[in-house]
């Protein structure tokens, strides 16, 4: 019962304020829907069996494809690889026996419960962004990264993704 109350309270807080901080006291920027702390941890992307298994994916969707072991994002109706390296690994034994709840979804933003965008975590604000977890040199400072991890490297000032074997780095 206690856990149910905490989950309900968290859900109400997310819908009510439309800004969420994880791993820190509060959001430090009014232009942010979701902001993470900086404790040498990353954001773990949803694991999917393949890019084709993501029904209704919209541009901006980011996944970890366990078939070809790559981090991918969707743009202009097509999937693009962010991993570069093709030697990724993943141990899916933790999720293999689980049954997926197709209606599971968390929405952060002003549209809240009315947002129909498909996804597990949907940021529904049209005037706010997400700040990724910030880690200085993640390849040196995250001791046990998980397949599909995504962070912002504060030393190199670039996006870093982990495919289960190596980090790939992206700079605009």
C-alpha positions as protocol buffer text, in pm:
chain_id: "A"
residue {
  index: 1
  type: UNK
  ca { x: 0 y: 0 z: 0 }
}
residue {
  index: 2
  type: UNK
  ca { x: 286 y: 234 z: 87 }
}
residue {
  index: 3
  type: UNK
  ca { x: 448 y: 175 z: -254 }
}
residue {
  index: 4
  type: UNK
  ca { x: 118 y: 239 z: -432 }
}
residue {
  index: 5
  type: UNK
  ca { x: 84 y: 573 z: -251 }
}
residue {
  index: 6
  type: UNK
  ca { x: 441 y: 675 z: -342 }
}
residue {
  index: 7
  type: UNK
  ca { x: 386 y: 582 z: -709 }
}
residue {
  index: 8
  type: UNK
  ca { x: 57 y: 775 z: -716 }
}
residue {
  index: 9
  type: UNK
  ca { x: 216 y: 1077 z: -552 }
}
residue {
  index: 10
  type: UNK
  ca { x: 505 y: 1071 z: -802 }
}
residue {
  index: 11
  type: UNK
  ca { x: 262 y: 1042 z: -1095 }
}
residue {
  index: 12
  type: UNK
  ca { x: 57 y: 1338 z: -970 }
}
residue {
  index: 13
  type: UNK
  ca { x: 374 y: 1543 z: -921 }
}
residue {
  index: 14
  type: UNK
  ca { x: 492 y: 1466 z: -1274 }
}
residue {
  index: 15
  type: UNK
  ca { x: 160 y: 1565 z: -1429 }
}
residue {
  index: 16
  type: UNK
  ca { x: 119 y: 1872 z: -1210 }
}
residue {
  index: 17
  type: UNK
  ca { x: 457 y: 2036 z: -1256 }
}
residue {
  index: 18
  type: UNK
  ca { x: 571 y: 1915 z: -1596 }
}
residue {
  index: 19
  type: UNK
  ca { x: 936 y: 1940 z: -1492 }
}
residue {
  index: 20
  type: UNK
  ca { x: 1119 y: 1646 z: -1334 }
}
residue {
  index: 21
  type: UNK
  ca { x: 1466 y: 1615 z: -1181 }
}
residue {
  index: 22
  type: UNK
  ca { x: 1619 y: 1270 z: -1131 }
}
residue {
  index: 23
  type: UNK
  ca { x: 1922 y: 1231 z: -908 }
}
residue {
  index: 24
  type: UNK
  ca { x: 1916 y: 1595 z: -797 }
}
residue {
  index: 25
  type: UNK
  ca { x: 1702 y: 1834 z: -593 }
}
residue {
  index: 26
  type: UNK
  ca { x: 1529 y: 2022 z: -877 }
}
residue {
  index: 27
  type: UNK
  ca { x: 1537 y: 2128 z: -1240 }
}
residue {
  index: 28
  type: UNK
  ca { x: 1778 y: 2419 z: -1281 }
}
residue {
  index: 29
  type: UNK
  ca { x: 1650 y: 2550 z: -1613 }
}
residue {
  index: 30
  type: UNK
  ca { x: 1296 y: 2659 z: -1703 }
}
residue {
  index: 31
  type: UNK
  ca { x: 1344 y: 2526 z: -2057 }
}
residue {
  index: 32
  type: UNK
  ca { x: 1380 y: 2167 z: -1935 }
}
residue {
  index: 33
  type: UNK
  ca { x: 1119 y: 1893 z: -1895 }
}
residue {
  index: 34
  type: UNK
  ca { x: 1356 y: 1628 z: -1760 }
}
residue {
  index: 35
  type: UNK
  ca { x: 1700 y: 1678 z: -1605 }
}
residue {
  index: 36
  type: UNK
  ca { x: 1939 y: 1425 z: -1451 }
}
residue {
  index: 37
  type: UNK
  ca { x: 2200 y: 1459 z: -1179 }
}
residue {
  index: 38
  type: UNK
  ca { x: 2567 y: 1392 z: -1242 }
}
residue {
  index: 39
  type: UNK
  ca { x: 2678 y: 1087 z: -1046 }
}
residue {
  index: 40
  type: UNK
  ca { x: 2862 y: 902 z: -1325 }
}
residue {
  index: 41
  type: UNK
  ca { x: 2542 y: 726 z: -1430 }
}
residue {
  index: 42
  type: UNK
  ca { x: 2370 y: 724 z: -1766 }
}
residue {
  index: 43
  type: UNK
  ca { x: 2024 y: 696 z: -1915 }
}
residue {
  index: 44
  type: UNK
  ca { x: 1945 y: 339 z: -2020 }
}
residue {
  index: 45
  type: UNK
  ca { x: 1743 y: 330 z: -2341 }
}
residue {
  index: 46
  type: UNK
  ca { x: 1457 y: 85 z: -2399 }
}
residue {
  index: 47
  type: UNK
  ca { x: 1577 y: -250 z: -2532 }
}
residue {
  index: 48
  type: UNK
  ca { x: 1380 y: -372 z: -2833 }
}
residue {
  index: 49
  type: UNK
  ca { x: 1425 y: -691 z: -3035 }
}
residue {
  index: 50
  type: UNK
  ca { x: 1462 y: -491 z: -3356 }
}
residue {
  index: 51
  type: UNK
  ca { x: 1385 y: -150 z: -3500 }
}
residue {
  index: 52
  type: UNK
  ca { x: 1095 y: -309 z: -3690 }
}
residue {
  index: 53
  type: UNK
  ca { x: 933 y: -422 z: -3363 }
}
residue {
  index: 54
  type: UNK
  ca { x: 872 y: -61 z: -3253 }
}
residue {
  index: 55
  type: UNK
  ca { x: 513 y: -6 z: -3362 }
}
residue {
  index: 56
  type: UNK
  ca { x: 417 y: 353 z: -3435 }
}
residue {
  index: 57
  type: UNK
  ca { x: 765 y: 498 z: -3374 }
}
residue {
  index: 58
  type: UNK
  ca { x: 778 y: 872 z: -3432 }
}
residue {
  index: 59
  type: UNK
  ca { x: 1073 y: 1093 z: -3522 }
}
residue {
  index: 60
  type: UNK
  ca { x: 1285 y: 1153 z: -3212 }
}
residue {
  index: 61
  type: UNK
  ca { x: 1246 y: 796 z: -3080 }
}
residue {
  index: 62
  type: UNK
  ca { x: 1572 y: 650 z: -2940 }
}
residue {
  index: 63
  type: UNK
  ca { x: 1618 y: 273 z: -2882 }
}
residue {
  index: 64
  type: UNK
  ca { x: 1875 y: 1 z: -2821 }
}
residue {
  index: 65
  type: UNK
  ca { x: 1826 y: -270 z: -3085 }
}
residue {
  index: 66
  type: UNK
  ca { x: 1925 y: -605 z: -2928 }
}
residue {
  index: 67
  type: UNK
  ca { x: 1935 y: -785 z: -3265 }
}
residue {
  index: 68
  type: UNK
  ca { x: 2217 y: -582 z: -3415 }
}
residue {
  index: 69
  type: UNK
  ca { x: 2332 y: -438 z: -3078 }
}
residue {
  index: 70
  type: UNK
  ca { x: 2315 y: -72 z: -3174 }
}
residue {
  index: 71
  type: UNK
  ca { x: 2175 y: 249 z: -3035 }
}
residue {
  index: 72
  type: UNK
  ca { x: 1942 y: 402 z: -3295 }
}
residue {
  index: 73
  type: UNK
  ca { x: 1727 y: 709 z: -3336 }
}
residue {
  index: 74
  type: UNK
  ca { x: 1443 y: 782 z: -3575 }
}
residue {
  index: 75
  type: UNK
  ca { x: 1455 y: 1083 z: -3806 }
}
residue {
  index: 76
  type: UNK
  ca { x: 1251 y: 1159 z: -4117 }
}
residue {
  index: 77
  type: UNK
  ca { x: 1078 y: 821 z: -4087 }
}
residue {
  index: 78
  type: UNK
  ca { x: 1407 y: 622 z: -4094 }
}
residue {
  index: 79
  type: UNK
  ca { x: 1630 y: 466 z: -3827 }
}
residue {
  index: 80
  type: UNK
  ca { x: 1989 y: 593 z: -3794 }
}
residue {
  index: 81
  type: UNK
  ca { x: 2272 y: 419 z: -3610 }
}
residue {
  index: 82
  type: UNK
  ca { x: 2445 y: 605 z: -3326 }
}
residue {
  index: 83
  type: UNK
  ca { x: 2674 y: 316 z: -3225 }
}
residue {
  index: 84
  type: UNK
  ca { x: 2907 y: 304 z: -3529 }
}
residue {
  index: 85
  type: UNK
  ca { x: 3091 y: -2 z: -3391 }
}
residue {
  index: 86
  type: UNK
  ca { x: 2937 y: -340 z: -3481 }
}
residue {
  index: 87
  type: UNK
  ca { x: 3078 y: -545 z: -3192 }
}
residue {
  index: 88
  type: UNK
  ca { x: 2807 y: -467 z: -2934 }
}
residue {
  index: 89
  type: UNK
  ca { x: 2695 y: -720 z: -2677 }
}
residue {
  index: 90
  type: UNK
  ca { x: 2388 y: -750 z: -2457 }
}
residue {
  index: 91
  type: UNK
  ca { x: 2261 y: -996 z: -2198 }
}
residue {
  index: 92
  type: UNK
  ca { x: 1882 y: -994 z: -2230 }
}
residue {
  index: 93
  type: UNK
  ca { x: 1828 y: -1271 z: -1974 }
}
residue {
  index: 94
  type: UNK
  ca { x: 1683 y: -1022 z: -1726 }
}
residue {
  index: 95
  type: UNK
  ca { x: 1395 y: -937 z: -1957 }
}
residue {
  index: 96
  type: UNK
  ca { x: 1349 y: -1258 z: -2160 }
}
residue {
  index: 97
  type: UNK
  ca { x: 1097 y: -1411 z: -1919 }
}
residue {
  index: 98
  type: UNK
  ca { x: 903 y: -1088 z: -1867 }
}
residue {
  index: 99
  type: UNK
  ca { x: 574 y: -1006 z: -2036 }
}
residue {
  index: 100
  type: UNK
  ca { x: 562 y: -657 z: -2182 }
}
residue {
  index: 101
  type: UNK
  ca { x: 285 y: -424 z: -2074 }
}
residue {
  index: 102
  type: UNK
  ca { x: 207 y: -250 z: -2403 }
}
residue {
  index: 103
  type: UNK
  ca { x: 14 y: 28 z: -2232 }
}
residue {
  index: 104
  type: UNK
  ca { x: 293 y: 122 z: -1988 }
}
residue {
  index: 105
  type: UNK
  ca { x: 386 y: 485 z: -2040 }
}
residue {
  index: 106
  type: UNK
  ca { x: 507 y: 789 z: -1848 }
}
residue {
  index: 107
  type: UNK
  ca { x: 439 y: 1136 z: -1985 }
}
residue {
  index: 108
  type: UNK
  ca { x: 621 y: 1443 z: -1856 }
}
residue {
  index: 109
  type: UNK
  ca { x: 493 y: 1779 z: -1971 }
}
residue {
  index: 110
  type: UNK
  ca { x: 195 y: 2003 z: -2008 }
}
residue {
  index: 111
  type: UNK
  ca { x: 1 y: 1761 z: -2230 }
}
residue {
  index: 112
  type: UNK
  ca { x: 15 y: 1494 z: -1958 }
}
residue {
  index: 113
  type: UNK
  ca { x: -253 y: 1227 z: -1984 }
}
residue {
  index: 114
  type: UNK
  ca { x: -387 y: 1368 z: -2312 }
}
residue {
  index: 115
  type: UNK
  ca { x: -65 y: 1292 z: -2505 }
}
residue {
  index: 116
  type: UNK
  ca { x: -112 y: 1003 z: -2750 }
}
residue {
  index: 117
  type: UNK
  ca { x: 249 y: 984 z: -2872 }
}
residue {
  index: 118
  type: UNK
  ca { x: 367 y: 620 z: -2860 }
}
residue {
  index: 119
  type: UNK
  ca { x: 655 y: 549 z: -2625 }
}
residue {
  index: 120
  type: UNK
  ca { x: 762 y: 443 z: -2277 }
}
residue {
  index: 121
  type: UNK
  ca { x: 880 y: 786 z: -2166 }
}
residue {
  index: 122
  type: UNK
  ca { x: 729 y: 1076 z: -2357 }
}
residue {
  index: 123
  type: UNK
  ca { x: 830 y: 1437 z: -2301 }
}
residue {
  index: 124
  type: UNK
  ca { x: 520 y: 1619 z: -2422 }
}
residue {
  index: 125
  type: UNK
  ca { x: 625 y: 1983 z: -2388 }
}
residue {
  index: 126
  type: UNK
  ca { x: 668 y: 2165 z: -2717 }
}
residue {
  index: 127
  type: UNK
  ca { x: 891 y: 2434 z: -2565 }
}
residue {
  index: 128
  type: UNK
  ca { x: 1119 y: 2232 z: -2335 }
}
residue {
  index: 129
  type: UNK
  ca { x: 1397 y: 1974 z: -2375 }
}
residue {
  index: 130
  type: UNK
  ca { x: 1568 y: 1694 z: -2183 }
}
residue {
  index: 131
  type: UNK
  ca { x: 1915 y: 1734 z: -2037 }
}
residue {
  index: 132
  type: UNK
  ca { x: 2100 y: 1403 z: -2052 }
}
residue {
  index: 133
  type: UNK
  ca { x: 2302 y: 1273 z: -1758 }
}
residue {
  index: 134
  type: UNK
  ca { x: 2633 y: 1462 z: -1762 }
}
residue {
  index: 135
  type: UNK
  ca { x: 2949 y: 1255 z: -1712 }
}
residue {
  index: 136
  type: UNK
  ca { x: 3310 y: 1363 z: -1757 }
}
residue {
  index: 137
  type: UNK
  ca { x: 3482 y: 1105 z: -1981 }
}
residue {
  index: 138
  type: UNK
  ca { x: 3217 y: 831 z: -1941 }
}
residue {
  index: 139
  type: UNK
  ca { x: 3447 y: 569 z: -2095 }
}
residue {
  index: 140
  type: UNK
  ca { x: 3677 y: 625 z: -1795 }
}
residue {
  index: 141
  type: UNK
  ca { x: 3430 y: 709 z: -1519 }
}
residue {
  index: 142
  type: UNK
  ca { x: 3133 y: 475 z: -1562 }
}
residue {
  index: 143
  type: UNK
  ca { x: 3271 y: 151 z: -1422 }
}
residue {
  index: 144
  type: UNK
  ca { x: 2999 y: -85 z: -1544 }
}
residue {
  index: 145
  type: UNK
  ca { x: 2801 y: 69 z: -1833 }
}
residue {
  index: 146
  type: UNK
  ca { x: 2494 y: -115 z: -1961 }
}
residue {
  index: 147
  type: UNK
  ca { x: 2416 y: -181 z: -2326 }
}
residue {
  index: 148
  type: UNK
  ca { x: 2214 y: 110 z: -2464 }
}
residue {
  index: 149
  type: UNK
  ca { x: 2347 y: 370 z: -2220 }
}
residue {
  index: 150
  type: UNK
  ca { x: 2335 y: 735 z: -2326 }
}
residue {
  index: 151
  type: UNK
  ca { x: 2515 y: 1030 z: -2160 }
}
residue {
  index: 152
  type: UNK
  ca { x: 2659 y: 1373 z: -2236 }
}
residue {
  index: 153
  type: UNK
  ca { x: 3039 y: 1376 z: -2207 }
}
residue {
  index: 154
  type: UNK
  ca { x: 3122 y: 1706 z: -2032 }
}
residue {
  index: 155
  type: UNK
  ca { x: 3494 y: 1684 z: -2109 }
}
residue {
  index: 156
  type: UNK
  ca { x: 3462 y: 1629 z: -2485 }
}
residue {
  index: 157
  type: UNK
  ca { x: 3126 y: 1813 z: -2504 }
}
residue {
  index: 158
  type: UNK
  ca { x: 2957 y: 1542 z: -2706 }
}
residue {
  index: 159
  type: UNK
  ca { x: 2696 y: 1267 z: -2694 }
}
residue {
  index: 160
  type: UNK
  ca { x: 2826 y: 927 z: -2583 }
}
residue {
  index: 161
  type: UNK
  ca { x: 2645 y: 595 z: -2641 }
}
residue {
  index: 162
  type: UNK
  ca { x: 2747 y: 248 z: -2523 }
}
residue {
  index: 163
  type: UNK
  ca { x: 2659 y: -55 z: -2737 }
}
residue {
  index: 164
  type: UNK
  ca { x: 2761 y: -318 z: -2483 }
}
residue {
  index: 165
  type: UNK
  ca { x: 3124 y: -332 z: -2594 }
}
residue {
  index: 166
  type: UNK
  ca { x: 3251 y: 17 z: -2681 }
}
residue {
  index: 167
  type: UNK
  ca { x: 3152 y: 380 z: -2646 }
}
residue {
  index: 168
  type: UNK
  ca { x: 3072 y: 586 z: -2959 }
}
residue {
  index: 169
  type: UNK
  ca { x: 3094 y: 964 z: -2946 }
}
residue {
  index: 170
  type: UNK
  ca { x: 2894 y: 1217 z: -3145 }
}
residue {
  index: 171
  type: UNK
  ca { x: 2965 y: 1584 z: -3180 }
}
residue {
  index: 172
  type: UNK
  ca { x: 2738 y: 1828 z: -3365 }
}
